[in-house]
Amino acid sequence: MLTAEVVKKEAKALGADLVGIASMDRYEGAPLQMDPRQIMPEARSLIVMAFRVMRGSLRGVEEGTFFSNYSAMGYGGLTYLYMPLVVINLCRFIEDHGKEAIPIGHQSDWRAIDGNGFTREGYSRPVEPGRAAPDVMIHLRIAGYLAGLGEIGYSKVFLTPQFGPRQRLGVVLTEAELEPDPIYNGPKLCNRCMACVRECPGQAISATKTVKVTLAGHEVEWGELDTAACDIAFRGGQVADPDHDSPEYMEPLYGKKITRSPITPFYRKPRNLYNTGQAVCGGRGCLRACMINLEKRDVLGNKFDEPFRRRKPWKMDWSDTGVPPESPAKGEAD
């Protein structure tokens, strides 16, 4: 018999670190474009799996010497190689028990809404009145919350009591009716220390403006996020001062010239790893600063013998450095 206990045991055997289950009624009131019932109207359960980001994959960025490891092993490789195999194989297990299951990973490039939740103009239209326009996007952090795995922090990053902000989420939508987990009600993880706000290189998280939503009867709040500022800083860039002839770090983004920021040691933005891996900032505020605070408070289950931050954080000074003659004038570095 296919039960929640059986499914969770199989998911962990396949490689998931954490597993939670949400019943579909928890999506009552969800925006049409984010409602998983638009994907599978007969769905009974949403299974959410968390896959830890190794603390060690952040070490190279922290030391300023090995940036590719986080983008490859903690981001792209985990998201696009490891996690899909587990999600797909869990679906195979469920379908072998006669229940349809949809594997859903991190990828949502075909979504009909942008990063701020607005409809993309001229992109797609519903196949019938009353249906969502393709593609529907499942909000993974909200899915994790509804499945009882943790809470959404002030930075809007999903936090679990085991790993804090260090995980990626994968989802299985299924017609199997499984016992749901309660919404997380354990010790508060985010204590509004605002380290994420202070240490974000793009100043992308507002210290004063927040977003409030109601999820399964619970009010959830996080800081307003400037997604464009996040996207630029994430890659190690910053908007160039129009009054100065700053060197170009990457192709223009959001209609603005982008130059090097103090958190990148690269003359030009390195190429992407595994499609989207370009996290030069290494989650300086939303991931590393948050993790450091949670570990200091000793509230996480995944414990370490030594603190993560062991030296003063580094910062690049590009004020007197131009592009060397051997560096490409255009295009991204190989």
N, C-alpha and C positions, 0 to 999 in steps of 0.2 A: 504493500500500500504506500502511495506517495504522500508523505507527511512533511511538515515543516522541519522536523528533526532529521528526517532522511535527506531532504534537499540540502540542508545546512552542512551536514556531515560530508555529502558528496562535493559540495562547493569548496570546502576547506581541503578535502583530499586532492582536488584538482589544482589548488594553489591560491585560493582566496584567503586573506588574513581574517576578515570579518564578514559576517553575513547577517542581514536583517530583512524582514518581510513586512510589506505594507499591504493593507487591503485597499481595494480601489475606491471605496467610499470616502477615503481620506482626500481624494482629489475633487470632492464636491466644491464648486465655486472656482475651480482653476481656469485660467485663461484658455480659450479654445485651442490656441496654437501650442500650448504646453501641456495639454491634457492627454495622457497616454491612452485613455479610452477612445480617443480619435484614431489611434493606430490599431488597437485591438478592442472593438466594442464589447466582446464577450470575456475580456480579461477579468480574472478574479483576484490575482495577486501580482505584486511587483517585488521581485527579489533584487536586493541591492548588495553588491559585494565591494568591499574595500581592499585595495592592494597597497601595501605600505611602500612609501618612498624611503629607500635606505638613507639613514642619517649620513652614512659615509659618502653617498653620492653628492652631498652638498659640501664636502670637505675641500675639494679643489677650488670651488668658487670662494669659499671662506678664506682660503689661503692665497687666492689670486694667482694660482699656478696651473689649474687643470679644469677649465670651464666646460669642456665638451662632455664630461662624465655625467653631470646632472641633466643636461639636455638630452643625452642619449639614454642613459640607464635609469634616471629618475623621472624622465618626462616622456620623450618620444618612444623609446624602446618598450617601456612599461605600458604605455598607452596603446601603441599600435602593433605590438608583437605579443607580449606576455598576456595581457589582460584579455584580448579577443579570443585567444585559444581557450582560456578558462571559461569565458562566457559561452562560447560556442559549444564546448563539450558539456557544460551543464545543461544547455538546451537539448542536446542529443540525449542526455540521460532522462530528462523530463519527457521528451517525445517518445522514448522507448517505453514509457509508462502510459502512453496513449493520450497525453495532453499537449496541445500545441504550445510552443514557446518561441519567443522572439529574442534573439541576442542583440543587445544594444550596448555599444561601447561609447567611447568619448567622442567619436567623429560626428559632427553635425554641420558640415560645410554646405549641405543642400537645404538647410533650414530656411523657412519663409520669413523669419524675423531676424533682425540684427542683434548685436550684442547688448543693446539697450531694450530689447523687447518690442521694437517697432517693426511694422511690416515693411519688407523690402519692396520698394516701388518697381512695378513692371517685372516681377520675378516669376510668380506663379499665381494660379487662381484655383479655388475649390472645384472639385469635379462635380459636385452637386451642392445645392443650397443647404446650409446648415452644417456643412463639413468644414474642417480646417483646410487651409491651403497647404499643399505639400512644400517642404517636408515639415511635419510636426517636430518640435524639439523638446525632449524631456529635460527639465532642469535637474541636473544630477545632484546638486547640493540639496535641493528640496526633496528629491527622492530619498537621499540618505537620511534626512531629518524624519520624513514620514515613515521610514523603515526602522526608526529607533536606534540608529547607529551613533548619533551624536547631535551636535548643535551647529548652527551657523554663527561664526564669530563676527566681530565688528567689521573686519576686513572683507566680509562676505565669503571667506574661505571656510570650508567645512572642517569641523574639529571633532575628533573622536577621543574618548577617554584613554584609548590605548596609545595612539600616535600623535595626538594633537592635529596639526595641519598637514602631517606627512602621509597622505594617501591619495590615490586616484580611485574613482568609482566606476563600476560597470553594472549594468542592469539587465535583468531578464523579465520580460513581460509574459505572463502565462495564463492559460485558462484553468490551470489547477487551482483549486481553492485550498489555501494553506493558512494555518494559524498565524495571524499577524503579531508582530512584536509591539510592545507598548512604546509610545513616544518617549525618547530619552528624558529621564527625570533625575539623573544622578547629580553628583557635585558639579557646580557651575564651572565650565572650562574657561570661557572668555570673561575676564574680570574688568574689561574696559580699561586696561593699562595704557592703551593707545600707542604702544610701541610700533605697531604696524603703520600708524599714521605718521609718526615721527621719522621712521626709518625708510619709508617708501621713497625711492629716488625720484619718482615722478610726481610726488605729492598728489597721488591719484585718489586717495581716500580722504573724504571730508571729515574734519574733526567736529563739525557742527551740524551738518545736514545728514539726515538718516532716511532710510526706506523702511516702512512697516508693512508687513503682510500677515494675513491670518492663514495658518496651516493647520488643518484638522482641529479647529477650535482654539489654537494657541497663537498668540501674537508673537511674531518674530521680527526682530529689528537688526539692521546692519547699517554701516556707514555708506553714504552715497558714493558711488564709484565713478570716476571719470575714466571711461574705458579707453579713450584715445590716449590720454596721458599714461595710462597703464601700459598700453600696447607699445608706445614709444620707449618708455623706460625699461620695459621687459627685455627689449633687444639691445639695451646699452646705449640708447640715444637720448638726445634732448633737443628741443626746438632751438634752432640757431637764432642768435640775436640778429635781426635784420640790419642793424647799424654796424655790424662787424663782418669782416670777410672770414667766416669760420670754415674750416675744412669739412667737406661732406663725408659723413660716416656711412650713409646708406641712401638709397633712392628716397625722394620726397615721400612723406607719409601724411595723410590728411591735408594735402595741399601745402605742406610746410617743409622747409629745408631742415634736415636733421643732421646735427653734428655730434661729436663724441661727448659723452658725459663722464663725470668722475668715477663711475662704477664700471667702466670698460677699459681694459688695457689694449684693446685692438684698434688699429688705425682705421680699419673698415670692418663692418659687421660680418662675422663668419657666416658661412652658408648654413642653411637649416640641416638638422639631423632628424631622420625619420619624419620627414614632411613638415612638422611644426616645431621641432625642438630648436629654439633660438633664445633660451632663457639666460642671457648674459647676466641679468641682475640676480639670478639665483634666488628669487623671492626674498630679497633683502629685508623687506618689512613684513609682508603678509605671511611669509613662511619662516624664515630664519629668526627674525626678531620675536615672532609669536612663539616659536618652539623654545627659544631660550627662556622666555618668561615662564612658560608652562613647566619647563624642566626645573627652573629655580624654585617654583612653588611646589614641586614634587607631587603633581596631580596626574601624571601620565603613567600608564601601566608598563610601557616600554622604557625601561630604565638603563642608564649607562654609568660606568664607573667614573668617567671623567666628564667635565662640562664641555659643551660644544665649543663655545668661544674661549680660546686660550691665549689670544693675542689681540692687540688693539686693531680694530677694523681698518683696512687699508683704503686709500682713496687716491685716484690718479690726478696728477696736475698736468693738464694739456695746454696751459697758458702760453708756453714758449716752444711748443712742439708742432711742427708742420708735417705734412705727408712726406716721408722719405722718397728719394728719387726712384728706388726700386719698387715702391708700392704702386699698385694700379690706381690710376686716376678715376676710373669708373668701374662700376660693378662690385660685387662683393668678393671678399678675399676667399681663397680656396682653403 
